[in-house]
Amino acid sequence: MKVLERARKTELAELYRQMYRIRVFEEKCGELYARGLIRGFLHIYIGQEANAVGAMSVLRPEDYVVTHYRDHGQALARGLDAGRCMAELFGRATGVSRGKGGSMHLFDAQKNFVGGHAIVAGHFPLATGLALAAQYKREDRVVLTFFGDGAVNQGVFHETFNLAALWKLPIVFFLENNLYGMGSAIGRVRSGGADFQDAGKPYGIECVVIDGMDVMAVREATQAAVHHARSGKGPAFIESKTFRFHGHSMADPVKYRGDEEEERWKRRDPLHTFPRMLLELGLATDKDIEKIKAEAEAEIDAAIKFAEDSPWPAPEALYEDIYA
């Protein structure tokens, strides 16, 4: 019993460690962007950490992950090296995409992390194709694909759901509904309002709605969805109610929502509620929490140093990694 209890404590501590290191990574990214060390578009994941960590915690190494442009959190949760991710944001040759992709295009084939995609809903066909390939080759693999609420307005969303349902593909669709598509409240730009429970019904895909600020709720729902898809029952669909504490990107002054709304969501911040729960249940001590935070901060500091010390891509790299 004590062995199981220790394992449980270790598992829960790991969930917190992953969420905290993502938070620190993103906070540092914001600072580095302001200093001009990170350029281009930068989409911060702060507030949504429980989604990536909870969902990714139930995957196997051979499973695929395909995601959108707010991809740092998923990349780190999937196990991509923080130093190489930071180097990519710096545009350095040691980056996960050799400094050519930047913030929105993090890839790692060894981790089966297939992007980071900048086009809204553009990654749906890729995710579906990977699921079809796994099914065709009789591989015991599941595809987990993240997307935002704005992606549901794209026609390819419906095409993908139709094919995935028709062929009973092993894919889990994970909608991170942070209530805003860029600067517009989702209920203002979608006839169906801000909820998506019925979006999969025309294709026979039931939607499970979860609290995306609760890492354990995310983990439990994704575990069930992955089991459903892996057992040959076809696609699963999760709508996670979550919130981004920053704007759409670092260029967004967030003039379209009020302080009261933000404060209400911040009271549910998983980086506050989850460690508090661990402490209250006796599953961690203050010393445990501080140790996790110190180690994560040291890791991200080292990642920044690695990025700063890394070389720029050579001029001839312009002609590599292209279709011609």
C-alpha positions as CSV (number, residue, x, y, z in Angstrom):
1,M,0.0,0.0,0.0
2,K,2.8,2.4,0.8
3,V,4.4,1.6,-2.5
4,L,1.2,2.6,-4.3
5,E,0.9,5.7,-2.2
6,R,4.4,6.8,-3.1
7,A,3.8,6.1,-6.8
8,R,0.6,8.2,-6.6
9,K,2.4,11.1,-4.9
10,T,5.2,10.9,-7.5
11,E,2.7,10.9,-10.4
12,L,0.8,13.9,-9.0
13,A,4.0,15.8,-8.3
14,E,5.0,15.2,-11.9
15,L,1.8,16.7,-13.2
16,Y,2.5,19.8,-11.1
17,R,6.2,19.9,-12.3
18,Q,5.1,19.8,-15.9
19,M,2.6,22.6,-15.5
20,Y,5.0,24.8,-13.6
21,R,7.8,24.4,-16.1
22,I,5.4,25.4,-18.9
23,R,4.3,28.4,-16.9
24,V,7.9,29.5,-16.3
25,F,8.9,28.8,-19.9
26,E,6.0,31.0,-21.1
27,E,6.7,33.8,-18.7
28,K,10.3,33.9,-19.8
29,C,9.2,33.9,-23.4
30,G,7.1,37.0,-22.8
31,E,10.1,38.8,-21.2
32,L,12.5,37.7,-24.0
33,Y,10.0,38.9,-26.6
34,A,9.8,42.3,-25.0
35,R,13.6,42.4,-25.2
36,G,13.6,41.5,-28.9
37,L,15.3,38.2,-28.4
38,I,12.2,36.3,-29.7
39,R,10.6,37.8,-32.8
40,G,7.6,37.2,-35.0
41,F,4.3,36.0,-33.6
42,L,4.3,34.6,-30.1
43,H,1.2,32.9,-28.6
44,I,1.4,32.4,-24.9
45,Y,-0.2,29.3,-23.2
46,I,-0.4,30.7,-19.7
47,G,-3.7,29.6,-18.1
48,Q,-4.1,26.5,-20.3
49,E,-1.3,24.3,-18.9
50,A,-3.6,21.7,-17.4
51,N,-4.9,20.8,-20.9
52,A,-1.5,19.8,-22.3
53,V,-0.2,18.2,-19.2
54,G,-3.3,16.2,-18.3
55,A,-4.0,15.0,-21.9
56,M,-0.4,14.2,-22.7
57,S,0.1,12.2,-19.5
58,V,-2.0,9.3,-20.8
59,L,-0.3,8.8,-24.2
60,R,2.2,6.2,-25.2
61,P,5.5,7.2,-26.9
62,E,4.3,5.7,-30.2
63,D,1.1,7.9,-30.2
64,Y,1.1,11.1,-32.4
65,V,0.4,14.6,-31.2
66,V,-0.7,17.3,-33.7
67,T,-1.4,20.8,-32.5
68,H,-2.0,24.4,-33.3
69,Y,0.1,27.5,-33.2
70,R,-0.1,27.9,-29.3
71,D,2.1,24.9,-29.1
72,H,4.8,25.5,-26.5
73,G,2.8,23.9,-23.7
74,Q,2.1,20.7,-25.7
75,A,5.7,20.5,-26.9
76,L,7.1,20.6,-23.3
77,A,4.4,18.3,-22.0
78,R,5.2,15.8,-24.7
79,G,8.8,15.7,-23.6
80,L,10.5,18.0,-26.1
81,D,13.8,19.4,-24.8
82,A,13.2,22.9,-23.3
83,G,16.6,24.1,-24.5
84,R,16.0,23.1,-28.1
85,C,12.4,24.6,-28.0
86,M,13.8,27.9,-26.7
87,A,16.6,27.8,-29.3
88,E,13.8,27.5,-31.9
89,L,12.1,30.6,-30.6
90,F,15.5,32.4,-30.9
91,G,15.8,31.2,-34.5
92,R,19.0,29.2,-33.7
93,A,20.3,26.2,-35.6
94,T,20.0,24.0,-32.5
95,G,16.2,24.5,-32.4
96,V,13.8,21.6,-32.8
97,S,13.0,22.9,-36.3
98,R,16.6,24.1,-37.0
99,G,15.7,27.7,-36.3
100,K,13.4,27.9,-39.4
101,G,10.0,27.4,-37.7
102,G,9.9,29.6,-34.7
103,S,7.2,29.8,-32.1
104,M,4.3,28.3,-34.2
105,H,6.2,25.4,-35.7
106,L,7.7,23.2,-33.1
107,F,8.4,19.6,-34.3
108,D,10.1,16.5,-33.0
109,A,9.8,13.3,-35.1
110,Q,11.4,11.2,-32.4
111,K,8.7,12.2,-29.9
112,N,6.0,11.9,-32.6
113,F,5.2,15.5,-32.1
114,V,4.1,16.6,-35.5
115,G,3.7,20.4,-35.1
116,G,2.8,23.3,-34.3
117,H,0.7,24.6,-37.3
118,A,0.1,28.3,-38.0
119,I,-3.0,27.9,-40.2
120,V,-6.2,27.7,-38.2
121,A,-7.6,24.1,-38.7
122,G,-4.9,23.4,-41.3
123,H,-3.5,20.5,-39.2
124,F,-6.8,18.6,-39.3
125,P,-6.1,16.7,-42.5
126,L,-2.6,15.8,-41.3
127,A,-3.9,14.4,-38.0
128,T,-6.6,12.5,-39.9
129,G,-4.0,11.2,-42.3
130,L,-1.8,9.9,-39.5
131,A,-4.8,8.2,-37.9
132,L,-5.7,6.6,-41.3
133,A,-2.1,5.4,-41.8
134,A,-2.0,3.9,-38.3
135,Q,-5.3,2.0,-39.0
136,Y,-4.2,0.9,-42.4
137,K,-0.8,-0.4,-41.2
138,R,-2.5,-2.0,-38.1
139,E,-0.4,-0.1,-35.7
140,D,-1.5,0.3,-32.1
141,R,-1.4,4.1,-32.3
142,V,-3.7,6.9,-31.4
143,V,-3.6,10.5,-32.7
144,L,-4.3,13.3,-30.3
145,T,-5.0,16.6,-32.0
146,F,-5.5,19.9,-30.2
147,F,-7.4,22.9,-31.7
148,G,-9.0,26.1,-30.6
149,D,-12.6,27.2,-30.7
150,G,-12.0,29.3,-33.8
151,A,-11.0,26.2,-35.8
152,V,-14.6,24.9,-35.6
153,N,-15.7,27.6,-38.0
154,Q,-13.5,26.2,-40.8
155,G,-15.0,23.8,-43.4
156,V,-12.1,21.4,-42.9
157,F,-13.3,20.7,-39.4
158,H,-16.5,19.1,-40.8
159,E,-14.7,17.3,-43.5
160,T,-12.3,15.8,-41.0
161,F,-15.0,14.8,-38.5
162,N,-17.0,13.2,-41.3
163,L,-14.1,11.0,-42.6
164,A,-12.8,10.2,-39.1
165,A,-16.3,8.9,-38.1
166,L,-16.9,7.2,-41.4
167,W,-13.6,5.2,-41.2
168,K,-13.7,4.9,-37.4
169,L,-10.2,6.3,-37.2
170,P,-8.1,6.2,-33.9
171,I,-8.1,9.9,-33.3
172,V,-9.0,12.1,-30.3
173,F,-10.1,15.6,-31.1
174,F,-9.2,17.9,-28.2
175,L,-10.9,21.4,-28.3
176,E,-9.3,24.0,-26.1
177,N,-12.2,26.4,-25.8
178,N,-10.7,29.5,-24.3
179,L,-13.8,31.5,-25.3
180,Y,-12.0,33.9,-27.7
181,G,-11.1,33.5,-31.3
182,M,-8.3,36.1,-31.6
183,G,-10.1,39.2,-30.2
184,S,-13.7,38.1,-30.6
185,A,-15.8,36.3,-28.0
186,I,-16.6,33.0,-29.7
187,G,-20.3,33.4,-29.1
188,R,-20.3,36.5,-31.3
189,V,-18.8,34.7,-34.4
190,R,-20.5,31.4,-34.2
191,S,-24.3,30.8,-34.7
192,G,-24.2,27.9,-32.2
193,G,-22.9,30.1,-29.4
194,A,-19.9,29.5,-27.2
195,D,-20.6,25.8,-26.6
196,F,-19.6,22.9,-28.9
197,Q,-21.3,19.9,-27.4
198,D,-23.4,19.4,-30.6
199,A,-20.6,20.0,-33.1
200,G,-19.9,16.3,-33.6
201,K,-23.4,15.0,-33.4
202,P,-24.1,15.1,-37.2
203,Y,-21.2,12.6,-37.6
204,G,-22.2,10.4,-34.7
205,I,-19.3,11.7,-32.5
206,E,-20.4,12.5,-28.9
207,C,-18.7,15.3,-27.1
208,V,-17.4,15.2,-23.5
209,V,-17.2,18.6,-21.8
210,I,-14.6,19.0,-19.1
211,D,-13.1,21.7,-16.8
212,G,-9.9,22.5,-18.5
213,M,-8.5,24.2,-15.4
214,D,-8.5,20.9,-13.6
215,V,-5.6,18.7,-14.6
216,M,-7.1,15.6,-13.1
217,A,-10.4,16.1,-15.0
218,V,-8.4,16.5,-18.2
219,R,-6.4,13.4,-17.5
220,E,-9.4,11.3,-16.7
221,A,-11.4,12.4,-19.8
222,T,-8.4,12.0,-22.1
223,Q,-7.7,8.5,-20.8
224,A,-11.2,7.4,-21.5
225,A,-11.1,9.0,-25.0
226,V,-7.8,7.4,-25.9
227,H,-9.0,4.0,-24.8
228,H,-12.2,4.5,-26.9
229,A,-10.1,5.4,-30.0
230,R,-7.5,2.7,-29.4
231,S,-10.0,0.0,-29.1
232,G,-11.4,0.5,-32.6
233,K,-14.5,2.4,-31.7
234,G,-13.6,5.4,-33.7
235,P,-12.9,9.1,-32.9
236,A,-13.5,10.8,-29.6
237,F,-14.2,14.5,-29.0
238,I,-13.4,16.5,-25.9
239,E,-14.3,20.1,-25.3
240,S,-12.2,21.6,-22.6
241,K,-13.4,24.8,-21.0
242,T,-10.3,26.9,-20.4
243,F,-8.9,30.4,-20.5
244,R,-5.8,32.2,-21.7
245,F,-4.6,34.8,-19.2
246,H,-2.7,36.7,-22.0
247,G,-4.0,38.1,-25.3
248,H,-4.2,36.1,-28.5
249,S,-0.5,36.9,-29.1
250,M,2.0,39.3,-27.6
251,A,0.8,41.9,-30.0
252,D,-2.7,41.8,-28.5
253,P,-3.5,44.5,-25.9
254,V,-6.6,42.6,-24.8
255,K,-9.0,45.5,-24.9
256,Y,-12.0,43.3,-25.6
257,R,-12.6,41.7,-22.2
258,G,-12.9,43.1,-18.7
259,D,-10.8,42.7,-15.6
260,E,-13.6,41.0,-13.7
261,E,-13.7,38.1,-16.2
262,E,-10.0,37.7,-16.0
263,E,-9.9,37.7,-12.2
264,R,-12.7,35.2,-12.1
265,W,-10.7,32.7,-14.2
266,K,-7.5,33.4,-12.4
267,R,-9.0,32.2,-9.2
268,R,-9.2,28.8,-10.9
269,D,-5.6,29.0,-12.1
270,P,-4.3,25.3,-12.0
271,L,-0.9,26.6,-10.9
272,H,-2.6,27.7,-7.7
273,T,-5.4,25.3,-7.2
274,F,-3.5,22.1,-7.9
275,P,-0.6,22.5,-5.5
276,R,-3.0,23.8,-2.8
277,M,-5.0,20.5,-3.2
278,L,-1.8,18.5,-2.9
279,L,-0.9,20.3,0.3
280,E,-4.4,20.0,1.8
281,L,-4.5,16.2,1.1
282,G,-1.1,15.6,2.5
283,L,0.2,14.5,-0.9
284,A,3.0,17.1,-0.9
285,T,4.7,19.4,1.5
286,D,5.7,23.0,1.1
287,K,9.3,21.8,0.8
288,D,8.3,19.5,-2.1
289,I,6.5,22.3,-3.9
290,E,9.5,24.7,-3.5
291,K,11.9,22.0,-4.7
292,I,9.8,21.4,-7.9
293,K,9.6,25.2,-8.6
294,A,13.4,25.7,-8.1
295,E,14.3,22.8,-10.4
296,A,11.9,24.0,-13.1
297,E,13.2,27.6,-12.9
298,A,16.8,26.3,-13.1
299,E,15.9,24.2,-16.2
300,I,14.4,27.1,-18.0
301,D,17.3,29.4,-17.1
302,A,19.6,26.7,-18.6
303,A,17.3,26.5,-21.7
304,I,17.7,30.3,-22.2
305,K,21.5,30.1,-21.8
306,F,21.6,27.2,-24.4
307,A,19.6,29.3,-26.8
308,E,21.7,32.4,-26.4
309,D,24.9,30.4,-26.9
310,S,23.6,28.5,-30.0
311,P,24.7,29.5,-33.5
312,W,22.5,31.0,-36.2
313,P,21.6,28.8,-39.1
314,A,24.3,28.9,-41.8
315,P,23.4,30.8,-45.1
316,E,23.4,27.5,-47.0
317,A,20.7,26.1,-44.7
318,L,18.3,28.2,-46.7
319,Y,18.4,25.5,-49.3
320,E,17.9,22.6,-46.9
321,D,14.6,21.0,-45.7
322,I,12.6,22.2,-48.7
323,Y,10.6,20.6,-51.4
324,A,12.1,21.5,-54.8
